[in-house]
């Protein structure tokens, strides 16, 4: 693994007595694409602004490349930001926008011109030098904002919901482009978003945050398949989150039916949260299932059908490629491997972060 | 039918434009280019080349420029301070600034006359502290002082509005790209507030150039501006043709200076570097 580039230690931040971040600890490795993911107000943007230098923490330290940069101004940090609303300079041409940082560093004219050409090529906007900002679409403006940041060859690029204002198709294109840029440039990306799909698509590491606390840190696969609590499970994709009782190792009782699972070490007769992803629920003939019920809703979603089955007193959300008409009787089965067991939140702190996304 | 109704609504406004804007301009043009007996002449307009009139015009331009400059120097930092204040107190300070504008223009000038006169309040206070008297009444300094006082809000408000429109993101982006406060001020804040500065300059320079009431009351007849000469031509000499001729010249100067200032605006953005 590559070395730690940024290390946030015991960061606390509050506004007007309202705590945004409480004792946050997080490190970011070199060349990592790290995403801070969470609902609005979870502290993700504040974390980014602390790293960028636009806010200073009430407590704690920010270490960058071995040096304490907690009190450095933004213009003295070796990182650049791509802002949510682009923040291009409206009185300058595109070339002047991109050149801004380089001119401050007093680079030569030739160097700057080369860099502008290179950056525009990188974001697929060759020949746009003389255009004005208002002549660009949202997506193009965002690319210029990225170009303006990367010509400075920062060690870290901070991106604050940069795709938030774009439409779906453009957003998906830009996601691929960002991945390509990251691979070509070999710099560290710290990305803030509330869009779980964006996070899953692009990240090496996802940090799920809620109400100022880090809920889980892991690879996209970890976060999706092994959510550590109900909040993460609910926030990352859709899921069935059901109260259950862990009878013993590898046996869990849900809705008064005993399901085999693969989890161990929860003790005996422990109340737990059980997460089952909608695509992991198998619909079979009523007599073949562990539970049986009736289809109450059917929606065509393109790739799959979204079905709601009322079984055992719980409305199961099911994604399947097979159509089951409303009113039909079905059985429910779940592969033991696809049942995810989580401890119930213990403290009131954890309870507060439960399920309000 | 609907169109006709709409046009009907525009009626009062059209009457206003024709009756109170177009007609007077046409009349000024008519009087400016005719003699008292009604035959065509350019002599009214050319009177401006007469040394007394020409000097008055130059002096008016000079005072208007000085007044505009002082207003700009005072207003810009003030507008920046206002813009950096918390939202609640901002409104209050803007209100304080507009407050004098609710008083009659003439009253304000008369108040300055009282304040500045040789036995006036300012000198009484200065005398109380044993300080030397201030003798600026009946001098151009008094005229400029009063004009600055009167016109300052017209400079502050447009600049403040322009500054308030600058997105905080843009300033943060400049900081992020390595710009210090001085660079941010000259490369970002000044160019982006130029439109406000331009409107401010026009709103101060034009009334300052054409004013006559201030110089009348605070200049004591010693400060002769082009506005005073035009006023005298109309009200004392009853020479409408001369008055209109000089007004025409003044209008040309106003138009030319506005065009010059406005053309700076369109260039302003492109030549930042």
Interface residues (C-beta under 8 A of the other chain):
Chain A: X52 X53 X54 X73 X74 X75 X80 X81 X83 X84 X85 X86 X87 X88 X89 X90 X91 X92 X93 X96 X99 X100 X101 X103 X104 X105 X148 X149 X152
Chain B: X167 X169 X170 X172 X173 X174 X175 X176 X177 X178 X179 X180 X183 X187 X188 X191 X192 X268 X269 X270 X272 X273
